Amino acid sequence: MKYILDMHTHTVASGHAYTTLLENAKYASEIGLQLLGTTDHGPTMPGAPHEWYFGNIKIMPRELFGVTMLYGSEANIIDYDGNLDLPMDVQKNLDIIIASIHEPVMQSSDDADLNTSAFLNAMDNPNVHIIGHPGNPRFPIHEEALVKKAKEKNILIEINNSSFIRSRIGSDKTCTKIARLCKEHGVRIILNSDAHSCFHIGNFDAAIEILKNIDMPEDLIINGSKSAFLDFLREKGKDI
């Protein structure tokens, strides 16, 4: 199957990424993507933009270089209560929110109960659409609890390509378990590049290998259909 969307990409605004929004959109067009999410880090990540950046981002065009653009954030889960680092009014105005845990924001913990609580509580937030890179070995979790909550709340679980090749090395074991559980419980996943340079956008090769190894059904991978993804956002109350 051809995968035509990537919802987790960063621009220079994130502080440790290297290409602009326009460069990312142009590259996405060149490789045949139909839908691109730009999701810079929330403001508690060192070097990330101020909340006003996210509050103003809807001034940007819905289409760039023939690619439909979605404007959002990889928001940081900042505590075990699942709070995010963007005000609720800003969250509501974004097209898409990925909720992730990052070590510069939350200290790594071996307590799977606490880490799982952070994710589960974040998933009670109706503005959250995707759980970002939950396989990070620095934050062990109870995988089945995460997957079941994703099904209950209609939230996508991310299989993050960068976790296997550049960052969060060692995520493959947990991500494989999460993917198997998604297959078992019928929970949809999303492949994302987590690109911090335009040249990595749309690259899911390592993540695809994980899915091949467990024979993941294509109908649980949302990346193959622009309309399916937009329908998902409409299910979550977005008018796009």
C-alpha positions in Angstrom: 0.0 0.0 0.0 1.1 3.5 -0.7 1.1 5.7 2.4 0.1 9.3 1.5 0.2 11.1 4.8 2.7 12.0 7.6 1.3 13.8 10.6 4.4 14.2 12.8 6.9 16.7 11.3 8.9 19.5 12.8 10.2 22.9 11.4 13.0 25.2 12.5 10.5 26.6 15.0 11.0 23.5 17.2 14.5 24.7 17.9 16.3 21.5 17.0 14.9 20.9 13.5 16.5 22.2 10.3 14.0 23.0 7.6 11.1 25.5 7.3 7.4 24.8 6.9 7.5 25.7 3.2 10.5 23.5 2.6 8.7 20.6 4.4 5.5 21.2 2.3 7.5 21.4 -0.9 9.3 18.1 -0.2 6.1 16.4 0.8 4.7 17.4 -2.6 7.7 16.1 -4.4 7.4 12.7 -2.9 3.7 12.4 -3.5 2.2 13.0 -0.1 -1.4 14.3 -0.1 -1.7 15.3 3.6 1.0 16.8 5.8 0.8 17.6 9.5 3.2 20.2 10.9 3.5 19.6 14.6 6.2 21.6 16.3 7.1 20.9 19.9 5.0 22.4 22.6 6.4 25.4 24.6 7.9 23.5 27.5 10.4 21.7 25.3 13.7 23.6 25.3 14.0 25.8 22.2 10.3 25.4 21.3 8.0 28.2 20.2 5.8 30.3 22.5 2.1 29.3 22.7 1.3 32.3 20.5 3.0 30.5 17.6 0.3 27.8 17.8 -2.5 30.3 18.4 -1.6 32.1 15.2 -0.7 29.2 12.9 -4.1 29.0 11.3 -3.2 32.1 9.2 -1.3 29.6 7.0 -3.0 28.2 3.8 -4.8 25.0 3.9 -3.0 23.9 0.8 0.7 24.3 -0.1 2.3 23.0 -3.3 -0.8 20.8 -3.8 -0.5 19.2 -0.3 -3.3 19.6 2.2 -1.8 21.0 5.4 -2.9 20.3 8.9 -1.5 22.6 11.6 -1.0 21.3 15.1 1.5 20.5 17.8 3.4 17.7 19.4 2.3 18.8 22.8 4.2 17.7 25.9 2.5 15.7 28.7 3.9 17.7 31.6 2.7 15.6 34.6 1.2 12.3 35.6 -2.3 13.9 35.5 -1.9 14.1 31.8 -1.9 17.8 31.4 -0.5 19.3 28.2 1.7 22.4 27.8 -0.8 24.4 25.7 -3.8 26.3 27.0 -7.1 24.7 26.3 -8.3 27.5 24.0 -5.1 27.0 21.8 -5.6 23.2 21.8 -9.1 23.6 20.5 -8.1 25.7 17.6 -5.4 23.4 16.3 -6.2 20.8 13.6 -4.3 18.0 15.4 -2.5 17.3 18.6 0.0 14.6 19.3 0.5 14.0 23.0 4.0 12.8 23.9 6.3 12.4 26.9 9.8 13.9 26.5 12.7 13.5 28.9 13.6 17.2 29.0 10.1 18.0 30.2 9.4 14.9 32.5 12.1 13.1 34.3 12.4 9.5 33.1 10.9 7.0 35.5 10.9 3.2 35.8 7.5 3.3 37.4 5.2 1.9 34.7 2.1 2.7 36.7 3.0 6.4 36.8 4.0 6.6 33.1 0.8 4.8 32.1 -1.3 7.1 34.2 0.3 10.1 32.4 -0.8 8.7 29.0 -4.2 7.5 30.1 -5.1 10.8 31.7 -3.9 12.7 28.6 -6.2 10.5 26.5 -9.2 11.9 28.5 -8.5 15.2 26.8 -10.9 15.5 23.8 -8.3 17.6 22.0 -5.8 14.7 21.8 -5.7 12.8 18.5 -2.5 10.8 18.6 -0.3 9.3 21.3 3.3 9.9 20.3 6.1 7.4 20.5 4.8 5.4 23.5 7.5 2.8 23.0 10.3 4.9 24.6 12.2 2.5 26.9 13.0 5.4 29.3 9.3 5.5 30.1 8.0 1.9 30.5 4.2 1.5 30.4 1.5 -1.1 30.7 0.9 -1.5 27.0 -2.5 -3.2 27.0 -4.0 -0.4 29.2 -2.8 2.2 26.7 -4.2 0.3 23.7 -7.6 -0.3 25.4 -7.9 3.3 26.3 -7.0 4.3 22.7 -9.9 2.2 21.5 -12.3 3.6 24.1 -11.4 7.2 23.2 -10.9 6.8 19.5 -7.2 7.9 19.6 -4.5 6.8 17.2 -1.4 5.0 18.4 1.8 6.2 16.7 4.5 3.9 15.4 7.3 6.4 15.2 9.9 5.7 12.6 12.5 7.9 14.2 12.4 5.8 17.4 14.1 2.9 15.6 16.8 4.8 13.7 17.8 8.0 15.5 16.1 8.6 18.8 14.7 6.5 21.6 16.8 3.5 20.4 15.5 0.3 22.0 11.8 1.2 21.3 11.4 -1.8 19.0 10.4 -4.3 21.6 7.7 -2.2 23.2 6.5 -0.9 19.9 6.1 -4.5 18.6 4.1 -5.4 21.6 1.9 -2.3 21.2 1.4 -3.1 17.6 0.4 -6.7 18.3 -2.1 -5.4 20.9 -3.5 -2.9 18.4 -4.0 -5.8 16.0 -5.7 -7.9 18.7 -8.0 -5.2 19.9 -8.7 -3.6 16.5 -7.1 -0.3 17.3 -5.9 2.0 14.5 -2.3 3.1 14.3 -0.5 5.8 12.4 2.9 5.7 10.9 4.8 8.9 11.4 8.3 10.0 10.5 8.9 12.5 13.4 11.0 14.3 10.8 13.2 17.1 12.0 14.4 17.7 8.4 12.4 17.7 5.3 14.5 14.8 3.9 13.0 12.4 6.4 9.3 13.2 5.7 7.3 10.2 4.6 10.0 7.7 5.5 8.4 4.9 7.5 10.7 2.1 6.4 11.8 0.9 9.8 8.2 1.2 11.2 6.9 -0.8 8.3 9.3 -3.7 9.1 7.9 -3.9 12.6 4.4 -4.2 11.1 5.4 -6.7 8.5 6.8 -8.9 11.3 3.4 -9.1 13.0 1.3 -9.2 9.8 -0.5 -6.0 10.7 -3.8 -5.6 8.8 -3.7 -2.7 6.3 -7.1 -1.5 7.4 -5.7 -0.7 10.9 -3.0 1.6 9.3 -4.6 4.9 8.7 -1.9 6.3 6.4 -3.2 4.8 3.2 -6.3 7.1 2.8 -6.6 10.9 3.0 -10.3 10.6 3.3 -10.1 8.1 6.2 -7.8 10.4 8.1 -10.0 13.4 7.6 -13.1 11.4 8.6 -11.2 10.4 11.8 -10.7 14.1 12.6 -14.3 14.8 11.9 -15.2 12.0 14.3 -13.1 13.9 16.8 -15.1 17.1 16.2 -12.8 18.8 13.6 -14.4 20.6 10.7 -11.7 20.2 8.0 
